[in-house]
Amino acid sequence: MTTSADLVGDTNVISRAEAVRGAVAAASGEIESTRRLPPALLDKLHEAGLFRLLLPRSSNGIETDPMTFFHVIETIARADASTAWCLSQAGGCAMSAAYLDLPVAHAIFGNDPRAVLAWGPGPKVTAIECDGGYRVTGVWAFASGGRHATWLGAHCPITQADGTPRLDANGLPQERTMLVRTEDVQWTDIWNTVGLRGTASDQFALNDYFVRADHSITREFDQECRENGALYRMGSGTCYQVGFAGVACGIARGALDSFVDVARNKVVRGGKSPLRDNAVVQSNLAQAEVNLRAARGFVLQSMADVWKTLSAGNLITVEQRVTIRMAATHAIHKAREAVDFAYNAAGATAIFENHPLERRFRDIHTVTQQLQGRLSHFETVGAWMLGVEADLTFV
């Protein structure tokens, strides 16, 4: 039976996140207006080691467990969603060190205490095999945290020197992620969005840029991995699911807390008593609270169960991956429902830019528009449960 201690994980790391939460909240206005994490806040996040949560210990990382990762991300998201999103993204990217030769991992991550890797997709990109590596050309976007990153990852299908695609053992196009220094790319500012503005998830480009072979990785967790820790017996995709569910739950927690403050004092126009005295508000608040707690509990309990098998030396199974996918997507949407309740029930109070519910409303609806919030994930889970052929790319 899983205990509450199993679900909490590394309390030292969580306490560090709690200690920096005030600074994150204080910087939230600047984050929103500049669409960047400010240097002073980045200093505090690095000092707390929050960019190194999923980095292997062999590269001077923390290598924490996924439940702790969830708690840290959720804690930061209560103060600012963009900061939490950047930390979650950087956490998954840092797992790349487990697939690199140790000297390369040290050069990129271990020897630089402020190392951050960011990446994003690119629909029309290529990496052509050449002597010692690849010639890389393309444009990549949605590189969350890229503006404060030291390295970037460019996901590419591999093309052989004769121009034909390199295929894997299953006959599918082989893909690798090329790691390049941030200063070697060309940036384009595209991040004018509804929410998560501070992630600066901009676009970067490379043109016939040479990448050494040992600076490329496959993101398949059961290939090329040299780390033996439990964390690396599952892919970064699972940790992304847990982390971004933490972002959503943190946004919702902050929204419900903010709404309680509003409801205790606000008397609606034409009303005679505060919102807190309204029976419908009371009932809906309770239901939003229980749905949020149940959803986050499903994520944490499911991940704790998986962690037991990983810690025993096993690889994550497809069934376990499906469970985490289901739990994470469910949590994101229950969090969105909680924020929608708080925003709607607060009335016109919540529509002003300086009100915390306004930003949380925009941020949660940006989260649900991202890959992790796709409702089609439930179709994938249901198809798998029914024995129908399912695309498990994002499971």
C-alpha positions as CSV (number, residue, x, y, z in Angstrom):
1,M,0.0,0.0,0.0
2,T,1.3,3.4,-0.9
3,T,1.7,5.8,2.0
4,S,1.5,9.6,2.0
5,A,5.3,9.7,2.4
6,D,5.6,7.8,-0.9
7,L,3.6,10.5,-2.6
8,V,5.6,13.4,-1.2
9,G,9.0,12.3,-2.2
10,D,12.1,14.5,-1.6
11,T,10.8,17.1,0.9
12,N,14.0,19.0,0.7
13,V,13.5,19.8,-3.0
14,I,9.9,20.7,-2.4
15,S,10.8,23.0,0.5
16,R,13.3,24.8,-1.8
17,A,10.5,25.3,-4.3
18,E,8.2,26.6,-1.5
19,A,11.0,29.0,-0.4
20,V,11.3,30.5,-3.8
21,R,7.6,30.7,-4.5
22,G,7.3,34.2,-3.1
23,A,10.0,35.5,-5.4
24,V,8.2,33.9,-8.4
25,A,4.9,35.6,-7.4
26,A,6.6,38.9,-7.0
27,A,8.1,38.6,-10.5
28,S,4.9,37.5,-12.2
29,G,4.0,41.0,-13.4
30,E,7.4,41.5,-15.0
31,I,7.3,38.0,-16.5
32,E,3.9,38.8,-18.1
33,S,5.0,42.2,-19.5
34,T,8.5,41.2,-20.8
35,R,7.5,37.7,-21.8
36,R,10.7,36.4,-20.2
37,L,11.8,35.0,-16.9
38,P,13.8,38.0,-15.4
39,P,17.5,37.4,-14.6
40,A,17.1,37.9,-10.9
41,L,14.5,35.2,-10.7
42,L,16.6,32.9,-12.9
43,D,19.4,33.3,-10.3
44,K,17.1,32.1,-7.5
45,L,15.8,29.2,-9.6
46,H,19.3,28.1,-10.4
47,E,20.4,28.5,-6.8
48,A,17.6,26.2,-5.7
49,G,18.6,23.7,-8.3
50,L,15.1,23.6,-9.9
51,F,16.4,23.3,-13.4
52,R,18.3,20.1,-12.5
53,L,15.5,18.0,-11.0
54,L,15.6,15.3,-13.6
55,L,19.2,15.6,-14.5
56,P,21.3,12.5,-13.6
57,R,23.4,12.7,-10.5
58,S,26.4,11.7,-12.7
59,S,26.0,15.1,-14.3
60,N,25.6,17.0,-11.0
61,G,21.8,16.7,-11.2
62,I,19.3,15.9,-8.5
63,E,17.7,12.9,-10.2
64,T,14.6,13.2,-8.1
65,D,11.5,11.0,-8.4
66,P,8.5,12.0,-10.6
67,M,6.2,12.6,-7.6
68,T,8.6,15.1,-6.2
69,F,8.8,16.7,-9.7
70,F,5.0,17.1,-9.7
71,H,5.0,18.7,-6.3
72,V,7.8,21.2,-7.2
73,I,6.1,22.2,-10.5
74,E,2.7,22.5,-8.8
75,T,4.2,24.7,-6.1
76,I,5.8,27.1,-8.6
77,A,2.6,27.1,-10.7
78,R,0.6,28.4,-7.8
79,A,2.7,31.6,-8.2
80,D,3.3,31.8,-11.9
81,A,2.4,29.3,-14.6
82,S,5.0,30.4,-17.1
83,T,7.9,29.8,-14.7
84,A,6.5,26.4,-13.8
85,W,6.1,25.5,-17.5
86,C,9.7,26.4,-18.2
87,L,10.9,24.3,-15.3
88,S,8.8,21.3,-16.4
89,Q,10.1,21.6,-19.9
90,A,13.7,21.9,-18.8
91,G,13.3,18.9,-16.5
92,G,12.3,16.6,-19.3
93,C,15.0,18.0,-21.6
94,A,17.7,17.5,-19.0
95,M,17.0,13.7,-19.1
96,S,18.9,13.9,-22.4
97,A,22.1,13.7,-20.4
98,A,21.3,10.0,-19.7
99,Y,21.7,9.3,-23.5
100,L,24.9,11.2,-24.0
101,D,28.5,9.9,-23.6
102,L,29.5,11.0,-20.1
103,P,32.2,13.5,-21.2
104,V,29.6,15.1,-23.5
105,A,27.0,15.2,-20.8
106,H,29.6,16.8,-18.4
107,A,30.5,19.4,-21.1
108,I,26.8,20.3,-21.6
109,F,25.3,19.9,-18.2
110,G,27.7,18.8,-15.5
111,N,30.3,21.5,-15.8
112,D,27.8,24.3,-16.1
113,P,25.6,24.9,-13.0
114,R,23.3,27.1,-15.1
115,A,22.8,24.7,-18.0
116,V,19.4,24.6,-19.5
117,L,18.3,22.6,-22.5
118,A,15.1,23.6,-24.5
119,W,13.6,22.2,-27.6
120,G,10.5,22.2,-29.9
121,P,9.1,20.6,-33.0
122,G,9.9,21.5,-36.6
123,P,7.7,20.3,-39.5
124,K,10.2,20.8,-42.4
125,V,13.6,20.1,-41.1
126,T,16.5,17.8,-42.0
127,A,19.7,16.3,-40.8
128,I,22.0,15.0,-43.5
129,E,24.6,12.4,-42.6
130,C,28.2,13.5,-43.2
131,D,31.6,12.7,-41.9
132,G,31.6,12.9,-38.1
133,G,28.0,14.0,-37.8
134,Y,25.2,15.8,-39.5
135,R,24.4,18.9,-41.5
136,V,21.3,20.4,-40.0
137,T,18.8,22.8,-41.6
138,G,15.3,23.9,-40.5
139,V,13.1,26.0,-38.3
140,W,11.8,24.8,-34.9
141,A,9.2,26.5,-32.7
142,F,7.5,26.2,-29.3
143,A,11.0,26.1,-27.7
144,S,9.7,26.9,-24.2
145,G,12.4,28.5,-22.1
146,G,14.7,28.8,-25.1
147,R,15.5,32.4,-24.4
148,H,17.3,31.5,-21.1
149,A,18.6,28.2,-22.3
150,T,22.3,27.4,-22.9
151,W,21.6,24.6,-25.4
152,L,18.8,23.8,-27.8
153,G,17.5,20.5,-29.2
154,A,16.5,20.3,-32.9
155,H,14.4,17.2,-33.6
156,C,15.2,15.9,-37.1
157,P,14.5,13.0,-39.4
158,I,17.8,11.6,-40.6
159,T,18.7,11.7,-44.3
160,Q,21.6,9.6,-45.7
161,A,24.3,11.2,-47.8
162,D,22.6,9.9,-51.0
163,G,19.4,11.8,-50.1
164,T,17.3,8.9,-49.0
165,P,15.7,8.7,-45.6
166,R,17.5,6.6,-42.9
167,L,15.1,4.0,-41.7
168,D,15.0,2.2,-38.3
169,A,14.6,-1.5,-37.7
170,N,10.8,-1.2,-38.2
171,G,11.2,0.5,-41.5
172,L,10.1,3.9,-40.2
173,P,12.1,7.2,-40.7
174,Q,14.8,7.4,-38.0
175,E,14.7,10.6,-35.9
176,R,17.4,12.1,-33.7
177,T,17.7,15.3,-31.6
178,M,20.6,17.5,-32.4
179,L,22.1,19.5,-29.5
180,V,23.4,23.0,-30.4
181,R,24.5,26.0,-28.4
182,T,21.9,28.7,-28.1
183,E,24.2,31.4,-29.5
184,D,24.5,29.4,-32.8
185,V,20.8,29.7,-33.8
186,Q,18.8,32.5,-35.4
187,W,15.8,33.5,-33.3
188,T,12.5,34.9,-34.4
189,D,10.1,36.3,-31.8
190,I,6.7,34.7,-32.4
191,W,5.3,34.3,-28.8
192,N,2.4,36.7,-28.6
193,T,-0.1,34.5,-27.0
194,V,-3.2,34.4,-24.8
195,G,-1.4,32.8,-21.9
196,L,1.9,31.3,-20.7
197,R,3.4,34.5,-22.1
198,G,6.6,34.2,-20.0
199,T,7.7,30.9,-21.5
200,A,9.1,32.8,-24.5
201,S,8.4,29.7,-26.6
202,D,9.9,31.3,-29.7
203,Q,11.2,30.0,-33.0
204,F,14.8,29.2,-33.9
205,A,16.6,28.3,-37.1
206,L,19.7,26.6,-38.4
207,N,21.1,26.6,-41.9
208,D,23.5,23.8,-43.0
209,Y,24.9,23.7,-39.4
210,F,27.3,20.9,-38.5
211,V,26.4,18.9,-35.4
212,R,28.8,16.2,-34.1
213,A,27.4,12.7,-33.9
214,D,28.0,12.5,-30.2
215,H,25.9,15.7,-29.8
216,S,22.8,13.8,-31.1
217,I,20.4,11.5,-29.2
218,T,17.4,9.4,-29.7
219,R,14.5,10.2,-27.4
220,E,13.5,6.6,-27.1
221,F,14.2,5.8,-23.4
222,D,15.1,2.1,-24.1
223,Q,17.8,3.0,-26.6
224,E,21.3,4.4,-26.0
225,C,20.6,5.0,-22.3
226,R,23.7,4.6,-20.1
227,E,22.1,5.5,-16.8
228,N,20.8,2.8,-14.5
229,G,18.6,4.9,-12.2
230,A,14.9,4.2,-12.0
231,L,14.1,7.6,-13.5
232,Y,15.6,6.6,-16.8
233,R,13.6,3.4,-17.2
234,M,10.9,5.5,-18.6
235,G,10.9,8.2,-21.2
236,S,10.9,12.0,-20.7
237,G,7.4,11.9,-22.2
238,T,6.0,10.4,-19.0
239,C,7.8,13.0,-16.9
240,Y,6.4,15.7,-19.2
241,Q,2.9,14.4,-18.6
242,V,3.4,14.4,-14.8
243,G,5.0,17.8,-14.9
244,F,2.5,19.6,-17.0
245,A,-0.3,18.1,-15.0
246,G,1.5,19.7,-12.1
247,V,1.4,23.1,-13.9
248,A,-2.4,22.8,-14.4
249,C,-3.1,21.7,-10.9
250,G,-1.0,24.5,-9.5
251,I,-2.8,27.1,-11.6
252,A,-6.1,25.7,-10.4
253,R,-5.0,25.6,-6.7
254,G,-4.1,29.3,-7.0
255,A,-7.4,30.1,-8.7
256,L,-9.5,28.4,-6.0
257,D,-7.5,30.1,-3.2
258,S,-8.0,33.4,-4.9
259,F,-11.7,32.8,-5.4
260,V,-12.2,32.1,-1.7
261,D,-10.7,35.5,-0.9
262,V,-13.1,37.1,-3.4
263,A,-16.2,35.2,-2.2
264,R,-15.6,36.2,1.4
265,N,-15.8,39.9,0.6
266,K,-17.6,40.5,-2.7
267,V,-21.2,41.5,-2.7
268,V,-22.5,41.3,-6.3
269,R,-24.4,44.2,-7.8
270,G,-27.9,44.1,-6.5
271,G,-27.1,41.6,-3.8
272,K,-27.3,41.9,-0.1
273,S,-24.7,39.4,1.2
274,P,-21.2,38.2,0.1
275,L,-20.8,35.5,-2.5
276,R,-19.8,33.1,0.3
277,D,-23.4,33.0,1.5
278,N,-24.7,31.7,-1.9
279,A,-25.6,28.1,-1.7
280,V,-24.9,27.5,-5.4
281,V,-21.4,29.0,-5.0
282,Q,-20.8,26.9,-1.9
283,S,-21.8,23.7,-3.7
284,N,-19.9,24.4,-6.9
285,L,-16.8,25.4,-4.9
286,A,-16.9,22.1,-3.0
287,Q,-17.3,20.1,-6.2
288,A,-14.4,22.0,-7.9
289,E,-12.2,21.3,-4.9
290,V,-13.0,17.6,-4.7
291,N,-12.6,17.1,-8.5
292,L,-9.2,18.8,-8.4
293,R,-8.0,16.8,-5.4
294,A,-9.2,13.6,-6.9
295,A,-7.6,14.3,-10.3
296,R,-4.2,15.2,-8.8
297,G,-4.4,12.2,-6.5
298,F,-4.9,9.9,-9.4
299,V,-1.7,11.3,-11.0
300,L,0.3,10.9,-7.9
301,Q,-1.0,7.5,-6.9
302,S,-0.6,6.1,-10.4
303,M,3.0,7.5,-10.7
304,A,3.9,6.2,-7.2
305,D,2.7,2.7,-8.3
306,V,4.8,2.9,-11.5
307,W,7.8,4.1,-9.5
308,K,7.7,1.0,-7.3
309,T,8.2,-1.2,-10.4
310,L,10.8,1.1,-11.9
311,S,12.7,1.1,-8.6
312,A,12.6,-2.7,-8.6
313,G,14.6,-2.7,-11.9
314,N,11.8,-2.9,-14.4
315,L,11.1,-0.8,-17.5
316,I,7.8,1.1,-17.7
317,T,5.2,-0.9,-19.5
318,V,2.7,0.2,-22.1
319,E,-0.1,-0.3,-19.7
320,Q,1.6,2.0,-17.1
321,R,2.3,4.6,-19.8
322,V,-1.4,4.5,-20.8
323,T,-2.4,5.0,-17.2
324,I,-0.2,8.1,-16.7
325,R,-1.4,9.5,-20.0
326,M,-5.0,9.1,-18.9
327,A,-4.3,10.5,-15.4
328,A,-2.3,13.5,-16.6
329,T,-4.8,14.6,-19.3
330,H,-7.7,14.1,-16.9
331,A,-5.9,16.3,-14.3
332,I,-5.3,19.1,-16.8
333,H,-9.0,19.2,-17.7
334,K,-10.3,19.0,-14.2
335,A,-7.9,21.8,-13.3
336,R,-9.4,23.8,-16.2
337,E,-12.9,23.2,-14.9
338,A,-11.9,24.4,-11.5
339,V,-10.4,27.6,-12.9
340,D,-13.5,28.2,-15.1
341,F,-15.7,27.9,-12.0
342,A,-13.6,30.4,-10.1
343,Y,-13.4,32.8,-13.0
344,N,-17.2,32.7,-13.8
345,A,-18.3,32.8,-10.2
346,A,-16.1,35.9,-9.5
347,G,-17.9,37.9,-12.1
348,A,-16.6,41.1,-13.5
349,T,-14.0,41.2,-10.7
350,A,-12.0,38.6,-12.6
351,I,-11.8,40.4,-16.0
352,F,-9.1,43.0,-15.1
353,E,-5.5,42.4,-15.9
354,N,-4.3,43.0,-12.4
355,H,-6.5,40.3,-10.9
356,P,-4.9,36.8,-10.4
357,L,-8.0,35.0,-11.7
358,E,-7.7,36.8,-15.1
359,R,-4.2,35.5,-15.7
360,R,-4.9,32.0,-14.4
361,F,-7.9,31.8,-16.7
362,R,-5.7,32.7,-19.7
363,D,-2.9,30.4,-18.6
364,I,-5.0,27.3,-18.0
365,H,-6.7,27.7,-21.4
366,T,-3.3,27.9,-23.0
367,V,-2.2,24.7,-21.2
368,T,-5.3,22.9,-22.5
369,Q,-4.5,24.0,-26.1
370,Q,-1.0,22.4,-25.9
371,L,-0.2,18.8,-26.8
372,Q,-0.5,17.6,-23.2
373,G,-4.1,18.8,-23.0
374,R,-5.4,17.2,-26.2
375,L,-8.8,15.5,-25.6
376,S,-7.8,13.0,-28.3
377,H,-5.5,11.3,-25.7
378,F,-8.7,9.8,-24.2
379,E,-9.5,8.3,-27.6
380,T,-6.1,6.7,-27.6
381,V,-6.5,5.4,-24.1
382,G,-10.0,4.0,-24.9
383,A,-8.8,2.4,-28.1
384,W,-6.0,0.7,-26.3
385,M,-8.4,-0.5,-23.6
386,L,-10.6,-2.0,-26.2
387,G,-7.8,-3.8,-28.0
388,V,-8.2,-1.5,-31.1
389,E,-5.0,-0.4,-32.9
390,A,-3.9,2.9,-31.3
391,D,-1.2,5.4,-32.0
392,L,0.9,5.5,-28.9
393,T,3.2,8.3,-30.1
394,F,2.2,10.6,-27.2
395,V,1.7,7.9,-24.6
